[in-house]
Amino acid sequence: MARQIGVLTAGGDSPGLNAALRGVGKAAMGHYKMHVIGFRDGFRGLMENRTMALDGGQLSGILTVGGTILGTSRDKPHKMPVGGKLLDMTDAIVGNYHDNHLDCLVCLGGGGTLKNALRLKEKGLNVINLPKTIDNDVWGTDTTFGFDTALSIATECIDRLHSTAHSHHRIIVVEIMGHRAGWLALGAGIAGGADVILIPEIPYDANSIAESIRERSRKGRPFSIVAVAEGAISRQDLAAMTAAKLKKKAAAGLKDARKMDDTEADAAELVWADRTLRLAQQLEKLTGLEARLTILGHLQRGGTPSAADRILATRLGTAAADLIAKKRYGVLVAAHGEGTRPAKIEDCAGKVKTVPADHPLVVSARRVGTNFGD
């Protein structure tokens, strides 16, 4: 009998999702003669059994389209809002998996989706995950689809901000997405010629940044571009947050708080809504130059995927169909060099691919005089 596979897109939207859906669907149906159904709005759609037939007509013409034809949500199987409460709906999801006679569920998503896929694997389901996120922070893969497009958008925005920074002799602080990993801010900062790049992996000192900006002014360049990942944090804030976190864990009765893994609540603490604004205000006071803040936000997620993301998403999607045909389940389809490789979900879930402080990109940026606030 022909195999039946389900597909869903979960977490934040990202350029290349439709290209990946097309890659999975066309390879599965056209090459392997499988049946493919999509579930709307991520794991919630799977829980509510809201399906969409993914035939040739549905997959035609979506390669270049941003977003996802299936819709997405951040709902988690074990913590899903239902009737005003957070309920564990894992059993309902397992039931719908079997009711639809699925041989495998393909999940397109980032780190959160990977953890949810692992939970379903532990319930006995056959799952495969494709790495999607503009943050490029999924463990186990060289890169994620969505990253290249967001990188190009953020770089173009920095390019455009140079002229206004130069004309008005201002500091332009540009907030770029990236909660716990600074790949996007680092790449866009280098490509856009930012004078300062701040990423979560390298805690900064506002005085160091201000001195770098003042030095530029002394050399006749009274303007600066500061590219900031949204999760970048000052040394002072990091110390205060770490102390508060340890106190909170100690109060909860944890014997060795320092060895405990970060929870999702801790991840949320890393992003304070006004942190980048406060940095801009600090730099204005310390340098005497006007500072303006630009938050790129969801602009980075939207629009047509780049050629590189279309190719990557197609490569990963077709590789997923190959793995299903071989009954290789419980894996992340990772980009590896010019090809792909299956990586065990349990080896990748719960880990974040962060920027090493001595990464070649960081070294190159320092060589051309970029300040990292340290």
N, C-alpha and C positions, 0 to 999 in steps of 0.2 A: 504494500500500500504506500501511496505517496505520503511523505512526511508533512506534518503540519507545524508551522512555526509561527510564533507571535512576536510582534515588534512593538516597542514603546519608546518614547523619548521623555526623559525626566530631568528635573533640575532646571537651571536657567537656560533660556534659549541661546543658540549659538550658530553662527554661520557654518553651513556645511551639513546641518542635520538632514535636510531633504536630500542632499547628494548621497549621504550615507544610507538613508532609507532606500533610495533608488538602487544603490549598489547591492545592498542585501537582497532586496526584492527581485530585481531583474536576474541576478545570478541564481538565486534560489529557484525561481519559477522557470526561467528560460533555459538554464543549463542543467539544473538538477530535478526539474519537474516537481518541485515542492509546492504546497499551498501556503500562502502567507496572509495573515490577518494582522491588522494594527489595532492597538488599544489607545483610545483617546485620553489625552491629559495625564500621561504618566501612570504611576501606580494606582492613582485614584480610578482611572478608567478601567484598569484591570480588576480592581476591587468591585466596581459597579458593573462590570461586564459590558462596557460600552465599546463596541468594536467597529472597525472600518475595513472593508475588503480592500486589500492592496493588490489590484490587478494592473495590467499594463496601462490602462487608461489613467488610473490614479497616479502612477509613477511617471507618466510621460510629461515632459516639460518642467519638471521640478528641480533639475540639476542646478539651475542658476538662481533659484528662488530662496530668499532668506527665511528664517524662522523654521517652523515644522508644520507640515500639513496635519499631523496627528494632534498638535497641541501639546502642552507640557504643564507640569506642576511640580512643586517641591514636596508634595505629600509623601510620607514614609509609611511603609506597610505596618510597622509596629507602633506608630504614633500618628494616626490619621484623624483629623477633625471630623467627627460625626455627631450631629445633634448637639453641638456646643461642647463636646467632650473629646479628649484625645484617647482613641481606642486602638487596641492591637487588632488590626484587620488581616493579619497574615493568613489565618485559616481560610478566610473568605477568598483571598487571592489564590491560595493553593487549590481551593475548590474550583474556581473559575478556570484555572490552568488545566485541570483535568476535564472539566465539563466541555472545554473547547478542544479536547483531544490533542493538546500540544505535545510535540516531541522536544521542543526547545523554546525558551523565551529569550529574545535578543533585546538587551537594554542599552540604549544610547544615552550616555550621561557621564558626569564627572565623578569626583571623589565620593560624594554622597550617594549617588546611584550605585557606585561600586560596592559600598557597604550594604546597601539594600539588596543588591544582587547576591551578595554572600549570605545574607540572612535567608533568602529563598533557596539558595543552594543547600544550606544546612537543613532546610525542610524537605529536601529530597528532589527539588526541581532541577531540570537541566537548564542552565542559564549561560549566556555569553554576553560580555560587556564590550561596547565600543567606546574608546576614550574621547569624550567631547568636553571642551571647556576653553574659553578664551584665556584663562589664567595659565594654561600649560603646566598644571601642577599635579597631574595624575602620575602616581608612582608606577614604574615598570615600562613606560613607553617613551620613546625618543621625543615625541611631540603629540599634541592633540589637535583634532580638527576644530577650527574656530579661532585658533591662536593667530595664524598668519593674517587673517582678515582684520582682526582687532588690532594687530600690530601696525598694519598699514593705515588704518583709520586714525589711531592715536598719533602716529608719526606725522600724518598730514595735518592734524590739528596743531601739533607743536610747530610745524613749518609755518602755518598761518599766524601763529601767535608771535613769532619772531618780529614781524614787521611792526606790530603795535607796541611790543616791548621796546624796540629800538626807537620808534618815533616819540614815545612819551617818557623815555628814560625810566622805565618801570621794572619792577620784579613781577614776573608772571608766574604764579604757582599753578601747575596743571595737575589735577588729581586724576589718576589713572587706576582702573580696576586692578584688584589683586589683594585679597585679604591677608593671606598667609605666605604667598610667594610673589616675588618681585619680577618675574620673567617679562611681563608685559611692559612695566615701567622701565625696566633696564633696557630692553630692546628698543622701545620707542624713544627713550632718552638718548641713547647712542645714535640711532638713525636720524633723530631730529636735532641733534647737536645741543641738547640741554646742557647747561653749565653745572647744574646740580642734579643728582639722581638719588632719591631716597627710597629704599626698599625695606620690607619687614625684616630681612635677614641681617641688616646692618643698622643697629640703633644709632640715631643721630643726636648731635648736639647743635642746637640752634646757633650758638656762638661760633662754632666752626663754620657753619654755612654763611653766617653774616660776614665773617672775616674774609671768606672767599669772594663774596660779592663786593665788599669794600675794596679788595685788592683789584678786582676787575675795574672798578670805578677809577682807582688811582692810575690805571693803565689806559684810561680814556675810553672805557667801555661801560658806561653808566646804565646798563640794563642787564638783566639775567633771566634765564628760563630755569625754573625748578620743577622737575618731573617727580611727582610723588605717588607712590603706590598707596592705595587707600588704607592699607594695613601697616604702613610705615609708622614707627613709634620712636619717640625720643628716649634717651637713656633714663631721664628722670621719670617719665611715665611708665617705662618698663619696670623700673625698680619698684614704683608704687603699686603697679598692678600685680607684680610677682608677690610682693608682701601680702597684699589683700587676698590673692588666690591661695597662698599657703595658709593664711589665717582661716579662710573659709573651709578649706579641706580639713584642717586640724579640728575645727569646730564640728565637722561632720564625723569625727572619730577615725580618720584615716591615719594609720600608724606611720607611713612613710610618704608624706605628701609630695615630696620632691620627685619621687619615682612614678607618680601616677600619670597616666596619659591624659592629654587635654580632652575635655568633653566638647560637645557642640556648643554648650553654653560658654565655655572658655573661649571658643573661637569667636563668638559674637562679641565678647569683651574686647577683643583685639581691635575692633573697629568702633571708634567713637565718632559720632556724626560731625562734631565740630573741631576735630583735631587738626585737619588741614587748614581750616579757617584760622585757628589760633596760631598756627605756624606762620601763615601769611602776615598776621598782625604783629607777631614777634619780630619777623624780619624787617617789617616797615619801621618799627621802633629802633631796632639795632643798627640799621643802615642809613636811615633818613631818606630812603627812596620810597616812592609810592609802590604798594604791592596790590596786585589784583589776583583773585582766585577764579580759576575756570575748572569746573567739574565736568568731565566728559560723560560720565555715567553710562546710560544705556545706548548712547550713540555707538559705542564700541561693539555692541552685540548685533546691531541691525544691518540690514541691507544685503546686497548680493555677495556671496562668498567669493574669495579670491580664487584664481586658477589653482594655486597651490593647495588650498583647502578642498576644492572640488576633487582634485586628483587624490589627495590623501583620504578623503572620506570614501571615495569610490574604491580605493585600494583596500581599506579596512573592511568596508561592507562586503566586497566580494570574498575576502579572506574569511569572514564570518560564515558565509554560505559554504565555503570549502570545509571548514571545521565541522559544521553541522553534518555535512555529508559523510565525514569520517567519524562522527559521533564523539568528537572531542569537545566536551562540555566543561563548565565550571572554570572558564578562562576569560581573561582580558585579551582582546585582539590588539597587540601592541605594535606600534610602528618600530621597525628595527632596521636601520640603514635604509636601503632601497626597497626592502621587503617588509614582512611582518613576522611576528612570532607569537605563539600562545603563551601567556603568563598566567600562572595559577591565581585565581581571584583572591584566595586567602593570603597570598604573598604580597598583594598590592593594596588591598582594602585597608583603610584606616591610616595609610601613610601619605605624606605630602612631599612632592618633589620640590624642594626649595633651592634657591640659588646659593651655591657654596661661596663663601667669602673670597675664595681665591679662584673663582671661575674665570676662564680666559676672557669672557666678555667684561667682567669687572676689572681685570688687569688691563685690558686694552683701553677701557674708559679712563682709568687712572692715568695711563700713559699720555693721553691727549689733554690731561688737565681737569677732568671731571671730578667734582667734589662729591663725596658720598656722606658728608656730614659727620664722619668719624675722626 
